[in-house]
Amino acid sequence: MESAAAQPLLKAVLWDMDGTIVDTEPYWIEAEHNLVQAHGGTWSHEQAMQLVGQSLVHSAGILQRAGVRLEIREIIDTLTAQVISRVRENVPWRPGARELLDELFSAGVRCALVTMSEAPLAREIVASLPRPYFEFLVTGDTVTKGKPHPEAYLKAVDLLKQADPQLTVDHCVALEDSEPGVAAAVGSGAVTVAIPHLVPLPEDARRTTWDTLADRSVGELEELVRLRLGSRESAAAFENVN
């Protein structure tokens, strides 16, 4: 059995999907526009940007208010089917995502997918990858509260703990592109890296921000975890002194 000192600091990376691994947001926006237009309404770029990173249930409610006369479930199924159709034509990978996934896999770092897309689309993306990078998927249809609520990330950490009881959220890095996603990751307590894509993110000292995943390494993620654990140890030492 490994001693605590011998165990790796970085134990898992929790990946958002849309906008982080794949640039599917344009597919979602196209599907939203088509659906609203089919019901006689209009859908602006500004309205579309408000849905980036949100749960599909939340987004479907906004689309209903934009004039879509369908039930929530029908809206989700319609949008997802169109996005899956586009993904089958072309998977639009984000820069550096596949390379970092491959490096993490080779280094033995566990990865989980934490997305508000539902399982059919998530499985489609995962099946397009060359290796079994993800240990499991936490999708929007497996949680009761979507991002920005931290439930999805907390669920992922709990699942990771089943095989490694010594794992804590401080050993996990979450990669996100959107404001709701970043809020969920930060709220869970995971070390959070924001990689803004379509929508700029407000400044927040609780996270790290990278322009891109291109040329990023496992070593850089390990350093973020080391800094987090070091700050925890410093805080504990200060409390003991006082």
N, C-alpha and C positions, 0 to 999 in steps of 0.2 A: 504494500500500500504506500502511495506517495506521501511524503511529508507535506505539510502546508507550504513550506518554503520551496519545495520542488515543483509544486503545481504551477501551471502557466497562469499569468495574470489575466490575459485575454482568453476567455473561455467560450464566448459565443458572439456572433454578429447577427443582429435582427434587421432584416432588410424590408423596407417598403418596396412596392413593385412599380406602380404607375408613376412615371416621372423620375424614378430612381434607378431601376434596372432597365425599364423600357419606356420609350417616349410615346406612350399610348394616349396621352391627354388629347392630342389632336383628333384621335379616333373617337374618344368620348364626346368631344365638342361637336364633331360632325354628326354623331348619332343624336345628340340633344337637339341640334338645329333641325335635323330631318324630322324628328318626332314633333317638335313644337310647330313647325311649318305644316305638317300633315294635319294638325288640328286647328289651322287657321291663325296661328300666332306668330310672333317674331321673337328671335333669340339673339341677343347682342353678345359681343365679345366680353363686355363687362359682366353680364349675367353668368356667362360660362366660367369666368375666372373665379366667381364666388363659390363654385362647386368643386374646384380643384382640391383634392385631398379629403373631401367630406365623405361621410358614409352614403351609400346608395339610397338608403331610406330617406335620409335628409334631402338628398338631391332630388329624389322623386317627388317629394313634397313641394319643393321649389318649382319643379316642372308642372305640377298640377296647378299651382298658382299662376303659371305662365299660360295656362289654357289647355293643357293636355288632359283630356277627359278619359283617363284610364285609372285603374286602381294602382296602388303603389307597386304591388307584385308584378303587374303587367308592364309597368314602366321599366322596372329593373330588368325584367326578362328581355324586353325589346331592345334596350340599350346594350345589354351584355351580348346578345346574339349578334348585333351589328359589329361590335368591337371584336368579337371572336372571328367573325368573317374577315375583317380587315387584317387581323393578326395572322390568319392562315395565309393571306396573300404576302404579307411582309411583317417580320418582327423588327420593330425599330429600336434597336439596342441603344442604351445611353453610353456615352464614352467612359471606358474604364471599368464598367460594371462586371462584365464577364471575366476580364483579366484579374480583378480583385477577388472575385468568387473562386477562380481557379487557384490563386495563390493561397487563399484561406483553406481550401480543400486539401491542397498539398501539405499545408502546415498542420493539418489536423484540428483546425478551429471549427467548431460546430456552427452551422448557419440555419436560421429559420426565416421563413417568409411571413411577414405581418402586413397584410393588405386589406383594404376595404372593398376591393373587388371580390366577387364571389368565387367559389371553388372552380366552376367550369373554366373561367378565363385564367385563373391562377395556374390550373393544371396545364392549360394550353401553353402558357409561357414556360413553365418548368420543363415540359416535354421537349421544348425547342433547345434546351441547354445540352451540352455534350456529356455532362457527368451529373451524378446525383448529388448536387451541391446542398440541397435543402433536406434537413432531417425531418421536418414537418412544415405544414402550412397552417397559419391562422388567418382565416378569411372573413370577410364581412358577414357571411351567413353563419358563422360559428360563434359570434359574440352578440350580446344584447345591446351594448352601447358602442357605437362606432367612434372613430377618431373625431374630435380631439379628446374624447375620454380615453384614459390609459388602459382600459380593460384588455384590449388585444395584446398589448405588450406585457401586461401582468400575466396573462394566460400563457404567453410564450415562455416567460421566465419560469413559471410553475411547471410547465412541461419539460423544460430543460433540467430542472432540479430532480425530476424523477430518476434520471440516470446519474446525476451528480449532486447529492444532497449538500455538498460544500459550496456549490455555485450560488452566488448572490447577484442581484441586479447590478452591483458595482463591477462585476466581471464581464458585463455585456455592453456592447456598443450597438446603438440603433442608428441606421442610416435613413434619412428622410429628406424629401424635397419641398413639402408644402407646410403652410402654417398649422393646419389641423394636425398633420402627422407629427410635426416637431413638438407641438403642445402635448400630444399623447405620449411621445417618447420621453420627454422631459418629466411629465407627470408621473410616469412609471418609476422614475429614478434611474433609468439606464443612462450611461454615458451617451450623449447625443451629438451626432454630426449632421448638420444641415448642408444639403447640396442644392441650393435654390435653382429652380428651372424656369417655369413660366411666370411665377408670381414672386416678386421680391419679398424678403422676410424682414421683419423689424429686428433691430438689435436686441440681443438677449445674452447676457453674460453666462447663462446656465448651459450654453451649448457651444460647440465649435462649428465654424462655418468653412467649408471648402468650396471653391468655384466649380470643381469637377472631381470625379473619381479617377480620371485618367492619370496614370503614373503614381497613384497612391499605393501604399504598401501595408502589409500586415504589421510591420514594425511601427508604423505611424499610429495604427489603431492600438497596438500594445502600449505605446507611450501615453496615449490618452487614458487608458485604464490605470497605468502606473501612477499618473498624476492624481487621478481620482482616489485611488487607494491610499496614496501618500497623504492627501489632504484629510482623509478619514482618520488615519493614524495620528496626524498632528493634532486634530481636533480632540481625539480621545485622550492624548497625552496632556493637552491643555486642561481638560476637564478634571483629570486625575490630580494635577498639580493644584488646581483650585478647589 
